[in-house]
Amino acid sequence: MRFFLFLFLLFSCELAIAQTNFKGPRVLVVIAHPDDETTISVTLYKIANEQHGQVDLFVITNGEAGYKYATLAENYYGSALTDEKTGRQSLPRIRKQELMKAGHILGVSNYYFADQGDTKYTLNEKQPMDSCWKVAAVRKKLRKILTTQQYDFVFCMLPEPQTHGQHKAAALLALDVLRDLPLTERPVILGALLTNKTAPQFKFTQLGDYAQTQVLTDTASFGIDRTESFSYHNRVNYKVIANWDIAEHKSQGVTQMTMNEGDLEQFWFFKQNAPAGLEKCRKLFNELKRTPYLSKTY
């Protein structure tokens, strides 16, 4: 009996060591919905798979407001998901499953679900925080994760005026929780936006009167190019990963329509970060620019 107990304990220790044996950076992504990671899917893939880092997701809502565009998913899941009552009841479970399938592709290690309500689309960042989110509970959970895990970076969506109000609210919560931590213990937080090379250069300084959203420069400080090519005759690029990620979110028709959209995953450096965070970011993104796939000849 003691022998089997020893083997069990030994296996448990080895498993724990394996789960924390990350050579690369450790990143927590704070998002509002179970498909928001698609904005920076290539960055997350490269960190987890090419840099051998850790990528964890903190998801605030259940995503049940996505029932309106689940038309094609009704047949796939065998459920009347576009019926509001049915959709709101079924989608929290379905969307978590979809996210985990997408996360398997990207290399996500851990998922933290805050299980807050996803009432409706809005541009107003105050609406979710004032009416349907238990903000104190979300803050407490996020703070606990940040103080017990040693993350190097936190990514959120850039809280620019035209993005979903819940995206802005998620970023504000992350910024506020980090601001309350001692400066020397804070991970570097970056705000992300997906853009196209042919579009005018996007500029952002801060969201309204929220001083915590002020960024260092109005244009992105760092970025990843999804169109970086590799493989035989350079016929493949990282949009393949982005499309694989999107394809797993089958209940979300509008998300599915974004296949092949977006060339650049861009990141803004928030001013509340410690100044030393800039060099940390430069090192990370210089490493991420590398394409580790050797060209083959046939």
Stockholm file with secondary structure:
# STOCKHOLM 1.0

chainA/1-298         MRFFLFLFLLFSCELAIAQTNFKGPRVLVVIAHPDDETTISVTLYKIANEQHGQVDLFVITNGEAGYKYATLAENYYGSALTDEKTGRQSLPRIRKQELMKAGHILGVSNYYFADQGDTKYTLNEKQPMDSCWKVAAVRKKLRKILTTQQYDFVFCMLPEPQTHGQHKAAALLALDVLRDLPLTERPVILGALLTNKTAPQFKFTQLGDYAQTQVLTDTASFGIDRTESFSYHNRVNYKVIANWDIAEHKSQGVTQMTMNEGDLEQFWFFKQNAPAGLEKCRKLFNELKRTPYLSKTY
#=GR chainA/1-298 SS CHHHHHHHHHHHHHHHHHHHCCCSCEEEEEESSTTGGGGGHHHHHIIIIISCCEEEEEEEECCGGGGGGCHHHHHHHTSCTTSHHHHHHHHHHHHHHHHHHHHHHHTEEEEEEEEECCCCCCSCTHHHHHHTCCHHHHHHHHHHHHHHSCCSEEEEECCCTTSCHHHHHHHHHHHHHHHTSCGGGCCEEEEEEEECTTSCCCCCCCSTTCGGGCBSSSSCSEEEETTCEESGGGCEETHHHHHHHHHHCTTCHHHHTTTTCCSEEEEEEBTTSCTTHHHHHHHHHHHHTCCCCCCCCC
#=GC SS_cons         CHHHHHHHHHHHHHHHHHHHCCCSCEEEEEESSTTGGGGGHHHHHIIIIISCCEEEEEEEECCGGGGGGCHHHHHHHTSCTTSHHHHHHHHHHHHHHHHHHHHHHHTEEEEEEEEECCCCCCSCTHHHHHHTCCHHHHHHHHHHHHHHSCCSEEEEECCCTTSCHHHHHHHHHHHHHHHTSCGGGCCEEEEEEEECTTSCCCCCCCSTTCGGGCBSSSSCSEEEETTCEESGGGCEETHHHHHHHHHHCTTCHHHHTTTTCCSEEEEEEBTTSCTTHHHHHHHHHHHHTCCCCCCCCC
//
